[in-house]
Amino acid sequence: MTDTHSFVHLLLVVAAALVTTRVLSVLAEKFGQPAILGELLGGVVLGASVLGVLDPANVGIHILAQLGLLILLFEIGLATDLRALTRVGGTATVIAVAGVTLPFVLGYAALSAMGVGRLAAIVCAASLTATSIGVSTRVLAELGFLQTEEGQVVLGTAVLDDIIGLVILSVIGSFAAGVAITTSGVARTSVVAFGFVAVAIVVGSLLVPPLFHAAKRLRSPTTIAVMGVAFAFSLAALAGLLGSAIIVGGFVAGVLLNRIDQRDDVQRAAGAIGSLLTPIFFASVGASVDVRALAEPRTLLITLVLLVAGAAGKLIAAYVPVWFKGNKALIGTAILPRGEVELIVAQTGLAIGALDASLFGAITLMVLLTTLLSPPLIQGIAKRDPRARELMPARDMGNAFPT
């Protein structure tokens, strides 16, 4: 009876999340803002800060949100031409390294100067390193900029600095286990993270095309679609088992399926699943933050410091590759939002006693603010780009460029 009650409660919460995010997404678009903004605000409204309906810590919600994130990364991978990504690999790598180093150094220096303890300052600074790839790429896709050179640089940068961020997270997590931090341990974690991506792409490029070519003989688009989604889940699980990021596995699966003839069938299936699950992920991000923490002066001050250090580091990083002649302001704002990795860093810091409630609240508020501020900033810069009207899907022109 208890299990039935819990399941009924989960169904009602999911229904509320889907309806609220959809309504607010439509309103956001009516005001010329990206749909994702409505989904995030929906999470804030349903979260503990307002109605207390959506609890991102609930096991069922957490699983659905993570599935939504995985499908989102899989969809992004399906839309990613690896050859185009490798063409901007040098630029993306430089921006990613600078985009991790600069925010970390700025954040650590600022918090240390404020008297924050060494370990707490490290955890807070680590929360500034990664980019929320889901936020940026979805907005760029809505605007038609994801397939441009800038879009590919953002995608490559976000993938790389998410991996670097996960390496940093594993180092912080070792504090909880009482393991000594060694150069060899950090190197081993790095090899696993980057090695998985490299090996998966090389091996997958050899095995995936003939496998799906053989499946084409079944003449069943539905079967191909199911195989594609199952492949994404399997590769994501393998990534997790090997100590890498599950979401990276989903992205790599999409990249590998980008070149198969039946990609459209797989995309339609992923899109249908994503339309239900992805809004739950973004709503859970919004619901993760207690906006009432803004009432505490210390939390507000540290949030501001983190926001400035994080934004400055990412924006400066976009200008580091001087040879790149594209829209650097667009790249800088697109790599600004933080998300799931930062929240995991904050939760890890809280679990090991490195963060107090104020610092934890500051990190989560910083994540929310960067996530809320980035979409309209990206859209504002994209609107002034000379290519905007050519790239923007015709059906969205009215929403993106209101007269």
Sine and cosine of phi, psi and omega as CSV:
sin_phi,cos_phi,sin_psi,cos_psi,sin_omega,cos_omega
0.00,0.00,-0.65,0.76,0.02,-1.00
-0.90,0.44,-0.66,0.75,0.01,-1.00
-0.89,0.46,-0.66,0.75,0.02,-1.00
-0.89,0.45,-0.69,0.73,0.01,-1.00
-0.88,0.48,-0.68,0.73,0.00,-1.00
-0.89,0.45,-0.66,0.75,-0.02,-1.00
-0.93,0.37,-0.66,0.76,0.04,-1.00
-0.88,0.48,-0.68,0.73,0.02,-1.00
-0.88,0.47,-0.68,0.73,0.02,-1.00
-0.88,0.48,-0.67,0.74,0.01,-1.00
-0.87,0.49,-0.68,0.73,-0.02,-1.00
-0.92,0.39,-0.63,0.77,0.02,-1.00
-0.91,0.41,-0.69,0.73,0.02,-1.00
-0.89,0.45,-0.68,0.73,0.03,-1.00
-0.87,0.49,-0.69,0.73,0.02,-1.00
-0.90,0.44,-0.64,0.77,0.01,-1.00
-0.91,0.41,-0.68,0.73,-0.02,-1.00
-0.91,0.42,-0.72,0.70,-0.02,-1.00
-0.92,0.39,-0.73,0.68,-0.04,-1.00
-0.89,0.46,-0.72,0.69,-0.01,-1.00
-0.91,0.41,-0.59,0.81,0.00,-1.00
-0.92,0.39,-0.71,0.71,-0.01,-1.00
-0.89,0.46,-0.73,0.69,-0.02,-1.00
-0.94,0.34,-0.49,0.87,0.07,-1.00
-0.92,0.40,-0.68,0.74,0.03,-1.00
-0.89,0.45,-0.67,0.74,0.03,-1.00
-0.90,0.44,-0.65,0.76,0.02,-1.00
-0.87,0.49,-0.69,0.73,0.00,-1.00
-0.91,0.41,-0.57,0.82,0.03,-1.00
-0.88,0.47,-0.51,0.86,0.02,-1.00
-1.00,-0.09,0.27,0.96,0.07,-1.00
0.97,0.23,0.34,0.94,0.01,-1.00
-0.95,-0.30,0.41,-0.91,0.01,-1.00
-0.90,0.44,0.50,-0.87,-0.04,-1.00
-0.88,0.48,-0.53,0.85,-0.04,-1.00
-0.86,0.51,-0.50,0.87,0.01,-1.00
-0.89,0.46,-0.64,0.77,0.03,-1.00
-0.91,0.42,-0.61,0.79,0.01,-1.00
-0.92,0.40,-0.64,0.76,0.03,-1.00
-0.92,0.39,-0.69,0.72,0.02,-1.00
-0.91,0.41,-0.54,0.84,0.08,-1.00
-0.86,0.50,-0.64,0.76,0.05,-1.00
-0.90,0.43,-0.64,0.77,0.02,-1.00
-0.89,0.46,-0.70,0.71,-0.02,-1.00
-0.90,0.45,-0.67,0.74,-0.05,-1.00
-0.99,0.14,-0.28,0.96,-0.04,-1.00
-0.97,0.25,-0.09,-1.00,-0.08,-1.00
-0.89,0.45,-0.40,0.92,-0.05,-1.00
-0.92,0.40,-0.48,0.88,-0.07,-1.00
-0.83,-0.56,-0.98,0.20,-0.12,-0.99
-1.00,-0.06,-0.39,0.92,-0.01,-1.00
0.94,0.35,0.43,0.90,-0.01,-1.00
-1.00,0.06,-0.68,0.73,-0.09,-1.00
-0.99,-0.17,0.88,-0.47,0.04,-1.00
-0.94,-0.34,0.96,-0.27,-0.04,-1.00
-0.90,0.43,-0.28,0.96,0.02,-1.00
-0.99,0.12,-0.20,0.98,0.06,-1.00
-0.86,0.51,0.73,-0.68,-0.10,-1.00
-0.84,0.54,-0.72,0.70,-0.02,-1.00
-0.89,0.45,-0.72,0.69,0.02,-1.00
-0.90,0.45,-0.68,0.74,-0.01,-1.00
-0.87,0.49,-0.69,0.73,-0.01,-1.00
-0.91,0.42,-0.71,0.70,0.01,-1.00
-0.89,0.46,-0.65,0.76,0.01,-1.00
-0.90,0.43,-0.67,0.74,0.00,-1.00
-0.93,0.38,-0.58,0.81,0.10,-1.00
-0.90,0.43,-0.64,0.77,0.04,-1.00
-0.89,0.46,-0.67,0.74,0.04,-1.00
-0.90,0.43,-0.67,0.75,0.00,-1.00
-0.89,0.46,-0.71,0.71,0.02,-1.00
-0.90,0.44,-0.63,0.78,0.03,-1.00
-0.87,0.49,-0.72,0.69,0.02,-1.00
-0.91,0.42,-0.58,0.82,0.05,-1.00
-0.90,0.43,-0.70,0.72,0.04,-1.00
-0.88,0.48,-0.66,0.75,0.01,-1.00
-0.90,0.44,-0.67,0.75,0.05,-1.00
-0.88,0.48,-0.65,0.76,0.02,-1.00
-0.88,0.48,-0.49,0.87,0.00,-1.00
-1.00,-0.04,0.08,1.00,-0.08,-1.00
-0.97,-0.24,0.88,-0.48,0.09,-1.00
-1.00,0.08,0.92,-0.38,-0.07,-1.00
-0.85,0.52,-0.57,0.82,0.01,-1.00
-0.90,0.43,-0.64,0.77,0.04,-1.00
-0.92,0.39,-0.59,0.81,-0.01,-1.00
-0.92,0.38,-0.64,0.77,0.00,-1.00
-0.93,0.36,-0.44,0.90,0.01,-1.00
-0.92,0.39,-0.41,0.91,0.02,-1.00
-0.94,-0.34,0.27,0.96,-0.09,-1.00
-0.85,0.53,-0.67,0.74,-0.01,-1.00
-0.90,0.44,-0.72,0.69,0.01,-1.00
-0.89,0.45,-0.71,0.70,-0.01,-1.00
-0.89,0.46,-0.63,0.77,-0.02,-1.00
-0.91,0.42,-0.70,0.71,0.00,-1.00
-0.89,0.46,-0.71,0.71,0.00,-1.00
-0.91,0.42,-0.64,0.77,-0.01,-1.00
-0.89,0.45,-0.73,0.68,-0.01,-1.00
-0.90,0.44,-0.71,0.70,0.03,-1.00
-0.92,0.40,-0.59,0.81,-0.02,-1.00
-0.95,0.31,-0.27,0.96,0.12,-0.99
-1.00,-0.04,-0.71,0.70,-0.10,-1.00
-0.92,0.38,-0.76,0.65,-0.09,-1.00
-0.89,0.46,-0.77,0.64,0.03,-1.00
-0.88,0.47,-0.61,0.79,0.00,-1.00
-0.89,0.46,-0.75,0.66,-0.03,-1.00
-0.90,0.43,-0.72,0.69,0.00,-1.00
-0.89,0.46,-0.71,0.71,-0.01,-1.00
-0.91,0.42,-0.71,0.71,-0.01,-1.00
-0.89,0.45,-0.70,0.72,-0.02,-1.00
-0.89,0.45,-0.70,0.72,-0.04,-1.00
-0.91,0.41,-0.71,0.71,-0.03,-1.00
-0.94,0.35,-0.59,0.81,0.05,-1.00
-0.89,0.45,-0.64,0.77,0.02,-1.00
-0.91,0.42,-0.42,0.91,0.02,-1.00
-1.00,0.08,-0.04,1.00,0.03,-1.00
1.00,-0.03,0.17,0.98,0.05,-1.00
-0.95,0.31,0.66,-0.75,-0.03,-1.00
-0.85,0.52,0.37,-0.93,-0.10,-0.99
-0.86,0.51,-0.79,0.62,-0.03,-1.00
-0.90,0.43,-0.67,0.74,0.03,-1.00
-0.89,0.46,-0.65,0.76,0.01,-1.00
-0.91,0.42,-0.61,0.79,0.03,-1.00
-0.90,0.44,-0.72,0.70,-0.01,-1.00
-0.89,0.45,-0.71,0.70,0.01,-1.00
-0.89,0.46,-0.68,0.73,0.01,-1.00
-0.91,0.42,-0.59,0.80,0.02,-1.00
-0.90,0.43,-0.47,0.88,0.00,-1.00
-0.95,0.32,-0.10,1.00,-0.01,-1.00
-0.99,-0.15,-0.05,1.00,-0.22,-0.98
-0.99,0.12,-0.72,0.69,-0.14,-0.99
-0.99,0.10,0.31,-0.95,0.05,-1.00
-0.93,-0.36,0.65,-0.76,0.08,-1.00
-0.98,0.18,1.00,-0.09,-0.09,-1.00
-0.87,0.49,-0.53,0.85,-0.03,-1.00
-0.90,0.44,-0.66,0.75,-0.03,-1.00
-0.91,0.41,-0.81,0.58,-0.10,-0.99
-0.90,0.45,-0.76,0.66,-0.10,-1.00
-0.93,0.37,-0.54,0.84,0.03,-1.00
-0.93,0.38,-0.67,0.74,0.02,-1.00
-0.90,0.43,-0.71,0.71,0.01,-1.00
-0.88,0.47,-0.61,0.79,0.02,-1.00
-0.91,0.41,-0.67,0.75,0.03,-1.00
-0.88,0.47,-0.54,0.84,-0.04,-1.00
-1.00,0.03,-0.13,0.99,-0.01,-1.00
0.99,0.10,0.21,0.98,-0.07,-1.00
-0.99,-0.17,-0.07,1.00,-0.10,-1.00
-0.91,0.42,-0.55,0.83,-0.05,-1.00
-1.00,0.03,0.00,1.00,0.07,-1.00
-0.97,0.23,0.15,-0.99,0.02,-1.00
-0.88,0.48,-0.65,0.76,0.04,-1.00
-0.88,0.47,-0.67,0.74,0.01,-1.00
-0.88,0.48,-0.66,0.75,0.02,-1.00
-0.93,0.36,-0.57,0.82,0.07,-1.00
-0.90,0.43,-0.70,0.71,0.02,-1.00
-0.87,0.50,-0.70,0.71,-0.02,-1.00
-0.89,0.46,-0.75,0.66,0.02,-1.00
-0.88,0.47,-0.67,0.75,0.02,-1.00
-0.90,0.44,-0.71,0.70,-0.03,-1.00
-0.90,0.44,-0.65,0.76,0.02,-1.00
-0.89,0.45,-0.72,0.69,-0.04,-1.00
-0.92,0.40,-0.72,0.69,-0.06,-1.00
-0.98,0.22,-0.33,0.94,0.17,-0.99
-0.92,0.39,-0.66,0.75,0.03,-1.00
-0.90,0.43,-0.69,0.72,0.04,-1.00
-0.88,0.47,-0.66,0.75,0.03,-1.00
-0.88,0.47,-0.61,0.79,0.03,-1.00
-0.94,0.35,-0.54,0.84,0.09,-1.00
-0.90,0.43,-0.71,0.70,0.04,-1.00
-0.87,0.48,-0.65,0.76,0.02,-1.00
-0.87,0.49,-0.66,0.75,-0.01,-1.00
-0.90,0.43,-0.56,0.83,0.04,-1.00
-0.93,0.38,-0.70,0.71,0.04,-1.00
-0.89,0.45,-0.66,0.75,0.00,-1.00
-0.87,0.49,-0.47,0.88,-0.01,-1.00
-0.92,0.39,-0.38,0.93,0.09,-1.00
-0.87,0.49,-0.63,0.77,-0.03,-1.00
-0.90,0.44,-0.57,0.82,-0.02,-1.00
-1.00,0.05,-0.05,1.00,0.00,-1.00
0.96,0.27,0.33,0.94,-0.02,-1.00
-1.00,0.09,0.69,-0.72,0.01,-1.00
-0.94,0.35,0.67,-0.74,0.03,-1.00
-0.99,0.15,0.89,-0.46,0.00,-1.00
-0.82,-0.57,0.38,-0.93,0.03,-1.00
-0.88,0.47,-0.65,0.76,-0.01,-1.00
-0.91,0.41,-0.61,0.80,0.02,-1.00
-0.91,0.41,-0.68,0.73,0.05,-1.00
-0.90,0.45,-0.67,0.74,0.00,-1.00
-0.89,0.45,-0.66,0.75,-0.01,-1.00
-0.90,0.44,-0.68,0.73,0.02,-1.00
-0.89,0.45,-0.64,0.77,0.00,-1.00
-0.91,0.42,-0.67,0.74,-0.01,-1.00
-0.89,0.45,-0.65,0.76,0.01,-1.00
-0.89,0.45,-0.72,0.70,-0.06,-1.00
-0.91,0.42,-0.80,0.60,-0.03,-1.00
-0.96,0.26,-0.56,0.83,-0.01,-1.00
-0.90,0.43,-0.60,0.80,0.01,-1.00
-0.86,0.51,-0.73,0.68,-0.02,-1.00
-0.87,0.49,-0.74,0.68,-0.05,-1.00
-0.90,0.44,-0.75,0.66,-0.04,-1.00
-0.91,0.40,-0.67,0.74,-0.01,-1.00
-0.88,0.48,-0.65,0.76,-0.01,-1.00
-0.94,0.34,-0.68,0.74,-0.01,-1.00
-0.91,0.41,-0.78,0.62,-0.02,-1.00
-0.92,0.38,-0.69,0.72,-0.01,-1.00
-0.88,0.47,-0.58,0.81,0.01,-1.00
-0.89,0.45,-0.45,0.89,0.01,-1.00
-1.00,0.06,-0.57,0.82,-0.12,-0.99
-1.00,-0.08,-0.60,0.80,-0.12,-0.99
-0.91,0.42,-0.76,0.64,-0.03,-1.00
-0.82,0.57,-0.76,0.65,0.01,-1.00
-0.91,0.41,-0.54,0.84,0.00,-1.00
-0.90,0.44,-0.74,0.67,-0.02,-1.00
-0.97,0.23,-0.44,0.90,0.09,-1.00
-0.91,0.42,-0.64,0.77,0.04,-1.00
-0.92,0.39,-0.63,0.78,-0.01,-1.00
-0.92,0.40,-0.39,0.92,-0.01,-1.00
-0.88,0.47,-0.41,0.91,0.00,-1.00
-0.90,0.43,-0.35,0.94,0.03,-1.00
-0.94,0.35,-0.31,0.95,0.01,-1.00
0.79,0.61,0.69,0.73,-0.01,-1.00
-0.73,-0.68,0.99,-0.15,0.01,-1.00
-0.83,0.56,-0.60,0.80,0.00,-1.00
-0.90,0.44,-0.67,0.74,0.02,-1.00
-0.89,0.45,-0.68,0.73,0.02,-1.00
-0.88,0.47,-0.67,0.74,-0.01,-1.00
-0.89,0.45,-0.70,0.71,0.01,-1.00
-0.89,0.45,-0.67,0.75,0.03,-1.00
-0.88,0.48,-0.64,0.77,-0.01,-1.00
-0.90,0.44,-0.72,0.69,0.00,-1.00
-0.92,0.39,-0.64,0.77,0.04,-1.00
-0.89,0.45,-0.60,0.80,0.03,-1.00
-0.90,0.44,-0.66,0.75,0.03,-1.00
-0.89,0.46,-0.71,0.70,0.02,-1.00
-0.89,0.45,-0.66,0.75,-0.04,-1.00
-0.91,0.41,-0.70,0.72,-0.02,-1.00
-0.93,0.36,-0.58,0.82,0.06,-1.00
-0.90,0.44,-0.67,0.74,0.03,-1.00
-0.90,0.44,-0.66,0.75,0.02,-1.00
-0.88,0.47,-0.66,0.75,0.04,-1.00
-0.86,0.51,-0.70,0.71,0.02,-1.00
-0.90,0.44,-0.66,0.75,0.00,-1.00
-0.91,0.42,-0.52,0.85,-0.03,-1.00
-1.00,0.05,0.01,1.00,0.04,-1.00
1.00,-0.01,0.17,0.99,0.06,-1.00
-0.99,-0.12,-0.12,-0.99,-0.03,-1.00
-1.00,0.06,0.75,-0.67,0.00,-1.00
-0.86,0.51,-0.66,0.75,-0.03,-1.00
-0.91,0.41,-0.50,0.87,0.05,-1.00
-0.91,0.41,-0.61,0.80,0.06,-1.00
-0.88,0.48,-0.66,0.75,0.04,-1.00
-0.90,0.44,-0.65,0.76,0.03,-1.00
-0.90,0.44,-0.72,0.70,0.00,-1.00
-0.88,0.47,-0.62,0.79,0.04,-1.00
-0.87,0.50,-0.68,0.73,0.03,-1.00
-0.90,0.44,-0.66,0.75,0.02,-1.00
-0.87,0.50,-0.66,0.75,-0.02,-1.00
-0.93,0.37,-0.53,0.85,-0.01,-1.00
-1.00,0.05,-0.08,1.00,-0.01,-1.00
-0.87,0.49,-0.51,0.86,-0.12,-0.99
-1.00,-0.08,-0.10,1.00,-0.05,-1.00
-0.98,0.21,0.41,-0.91,-0.05,-1.00
-0.91,0.42,-0.49,0.87,-0.09,-1.00
-1.00,-0.09,0.39,0.92,-0.04,-1.00
-0.83,0.55,-0.63,0.77,-0.04,-1.00
-0.87,0.49,-0.63,0.78,0.02,-1.00
-0.89,0.45,-0.68,0.73,0.00,-1.00
-0.92,0.39,-0.64,0.77,0.00,-1.00
-0.88,0.47,-0.66,0.76,0.00,-1.00
-0.90,0.44,-0.66,0.75,0.01,-1.00
-0.92,0.40,-0.71,0.71,0.00,-1.00
-0.90,0.44,-0.63,0.78,0.01,-1.00
-0.90,0.43,-0.64,0.77,0.00,-1.00
-0.91,0.42,-0.68,0.73,0.02,-1.00
-0.93,0.38,-0.68,0.73,-0.03,-1.00
-0.90,0.45,-0.54,0.84,-0.01,-1.00
-0.90,0.44,-0.37,0.93,0.04,-1.00
-0.99,-0.11,-0.63,0.78,-0.14,-0.99
-1.00,-0.03,-0.58,0.81,-0.06,-1.00
-0.88,0.47,-0.66,0.75,0.06,-1.00
-0.86,0.51,-0.51,0.86,0.02,-1.00
-0.92,0.38,-0.61,0.79,0.05,-1.00
-0.88,0.48,-0.77,0.64,-0.04,-1.00
-0.92,0.39,-0.57,0.82,0.06,-1.00
-0.91,0.42,-0.62,0.78,0.00,-1.00
-0.92,0.38,-0.52,0.85,0.08,-1.00
-0.90,0.44,-0.72,0.69,0.02,-1.00
-0.90,0.43,-0.59,0.81,-0.04,-1.00
-0.97,0.23,-0.21,0.98,-0.05,-1.00
-0.96,0.29,-0.27,0.96,-0.10,-0.99
-0.96,-0.29,0.73,-0.69,0.09,-1.00
-1.00,-0.05,0.98,-0.19,-0.06,-1.00
-0.88,0.47,-0.40,0.91,-0.01,-1.00
-0.90,0.43,-0.29,0.96,0.03,-1.00
-0.91,0.42,-0.30,0.95,0.03,-1.00
-0.89,0.45,-0.32,0.95,-0.01,-1.00
-0.94,0.33,-0.30,0.95,0.01,-1.00
-1.00,0.03,0.87,-0.50,-0.06,-1.00
-0.83,0.56,-0.66,0.75,-0.02,-1.00
-0.90,0.43,-0.67,0.75,0.02,-1.00
-0.89,0.46,-0.69,0.72,0.00,-1.00
-0.89,0.46,-0.68,0.73,-0.01,-1.00
-0.90,0.43,-0.73,0.69,-0.01,-1.00
-0.92,0.38,-0.59,0.81,0.08,-1.00
-0.86,0.51,-0.69,0.72,0.00,-1.00
-0.89,0.45,-0.68,0.73,0.01,-1.00
-0.88,0.47,-0.72,0.70,0.01,-1.00
-0.90,0.44,-0.65,0.76,-0.02,-1.00
-0.90,0.44,-0.72,0.70,-0.01,-1.00
-0.92,0.39,-0.73,0.68,-0.01,-1.00
-0.89,0.46,-0.68,0.73,-0.01,-1.00
-0.92,0.40,-0.70,0.72,-0.01,-1.00
-0.92,0.38,-0.70,0.72,-0.01,-1.00
-0.88,0.47,-0.69,0.72,-0.01,-1.00
-0.88,0.48,-0.69,0.72,-0.02,-1.00
-0.94,0.33,-0.67,0.74,-0.02,-1.00
-0.91,0.42,-0.67,0.74,0.03,-1.00
-0.91,0.42,-0.63,0.77,-0.02,-1.00
-0.85,0.53,-0.58,0.81,-0.02,-1.00
-0.90,0.44,-0.39,0.92,-0.04,-1.00
-0.99,-0.14,-0.03,1.00,-0.03,-1.00
-0.90,0.43,-0.72,0.69,0.03,-1.00
-0.96,0.28,1.00,-0.02,-0.12,-0.99
-0.91,0.41,-0.35,0.94,-0.03,-1.00
-0.97,0.23,-0.29,0.96,-0.04,-1.00
-0.99,0.17,0.79,-0.61,-0.10,-0.99
-0.96,-0.27,0.14,0.99,-0.03,-1.00
-0.98,0.20,-0.23,-0.97,-0.03,-1.00
-0.98,0.18,1.00,-0.02,-0.07,-1.00
-0.94,0.33,-0.52,0.86,0.04,-1.00
-0.90,0.44,-0.62,0.79,0.03,-1.00
-0.90,0.43,-0.68,0.73,0.02,-1.00
-0.90,0.44,-0.71,0.70,-0.03,-1.00
-0.86,0.51,-0.68,0.73,0.01,-1.00
-0.96,0.27,-0.49,0.87,-0.02,-1.00
-0.95,0.30,-0.42,0.91,0.03,-1.00
-0.99,-0.13,0.20,0.98,-0.02,-1.00
-0.97,0.23,-0.66,0.75,-0.13,-0.99
-0.92,0.39,0.61,-0.79,0.13,-0.99
-0.95,-0.31,0.28,-0.96,-0.06,-1.00
-0.36,-0.93,-0.84,-0.54,-0.18,-0.98
-0.87,0.49,-0.67,0.75,-0.03,-1.00
-0.89,0.46,-0.66,0.75,-0.01,-1.00
-0.91,0.41,-0.62,0.78,0.03,-1.00
-0.91,0.40,-0.59,0.81,0.05,-1.00
-0.92,0.39,-0.65,0.76,0.06,-1.00
-0.86,0.51,-0.71,0.70,-0.01,-1.00
-0.89,0.46,-0.69,0.72,0.00,-1.00
-0.91,0.42,-0.62,0.78,0.05,-1.00
-0.90,0.43,-0.71,0.71,0.02,-1.00
-0.87,0.49,-0.62,0.79,0.02,-1.00
-0.93,0.37,-0.64,0.77,-0.05,-1.00
-0.91,0.42,-0.58,0.82,-0.04,-1.00
-1.00,-0.03,0.07,1.00,0.05,-1.00
0.99,0.16,0.22,0.98,-0.01,-1.00
-0.98,0.20,-0.45,0.89,-0.05,-1.00
-0.90,-0.44,0.61,-0.80,0.18,-0.98
-1.00,-0.07,0.02,-1.00,-0.07,-1.00
-0.88,0.48,-0.56,0.83,-0.02,-1.00
-0.92,0.39,-0.72,0.69,0.00,-1.00
-0.92,0.39,-0.65,0.76,0.03,-1.00
-0.88,0.48,-0.70,0.72,0.04,-1.00
-0.89,0.46,-0.60,0.80,0.01,-1.00
-0.90,0.44,-0.67,0.74,0.01,-1.00
-0.90,0.43,-0.72,0.69,-0.03,-1.00
-0.91,0.41,-0.59,0.81,0.07,-1.00
-0.92,0.39,-0.63,0.78,0.05,-1.00
-0.87,0.49,-0.67,0.74,0.03,-1.00
-0.87,0.49,-0.73,0.68,-0.01,-1.00
-0.89,0.46,-0.71,0.70,-0.06,-1.00
-0.91,0.42,-0.69,0.72,0.02,-1.00
-0.91,0.42,-0.57,0.82,0.00,-1.00
-0.94,0.33,-0.59,0.80,0.01,-1.00
-0.98,0.22,-0.58,0.81,-0.07,-1.00
-0.98,0.21,-0.53,0.85,-0.12,-0.99
-0.90,0.44,-0.74,0.67,-0.04,-1.00
-0.81,0.58,-0.77,0.64,0.02,-1.00
-0.92,0.40,-0.53,0.85,0.06,-1.00
-0.92,0.39,-0.70,0.71,0.04,-1.00
-0.87,0.49,-0.71,0.71,-0.02,-1.00
-0.91,0.42,-0.64,0.77,0.01,-1.00
-0.89,0.46,-0.67,0.75,0.01,-1.00
-0.95,0.32,-0.65,0.76,0.01,-1.00
-0.89,0.45,-0.58,0.81,-0.01,-1.00
-0.88,0.47,-0.54,0.84,-0.02,-1.00
-1.00,0.05,-0.10,1.00,0.02,-1.00
-0.95,0.30,0.71,-0.71,-0.04,-1.00
-0.86,0.52,-0.40,0.92,-0.05,-1.00
-1.00,0.04,-0.04,1.00,-0.20,-0.98
-0.83,0.56,-0.78,0.63,-0.10,-1.00
-0.94,0.35,-0.42,0.91,0.05,-1.00
-0.98,0.22,-0.59,0.81,-0.09,-1.00
-1.00,0.09,-0.53,0.85,-0.10,-1.00
-0.92,0.38,0.77,-0.64,0.07,-1.00
-0.82,0.57,0.69,-0.72,-0.11,-0.99
-0.82,0.57,-0.60,0.80,-0.05,-1.00
-0.93,0.36,-0.33,0.94,-0.02,-1.00
-0.98,-0.19,-0.03,1.00,-0.10,-1.00
-0.86,0.52,-0.64,0.77,-0.04,-1.00
-0.91,0.40,-0.61,0.79,-0.01,-1.00
-0.95,0.30,-0.63,0.78,-0.09,-1.00
-0.98,0.21,-0.52,0.85,-0.09,-1.00
-0.79,-0.62,0.93,0.37,-0.02,-1.00
-0.90,0.44,0.58,-0.82,0.00,-1.00
-0.98,-0.20,0.00,0.00,0.00,0.00
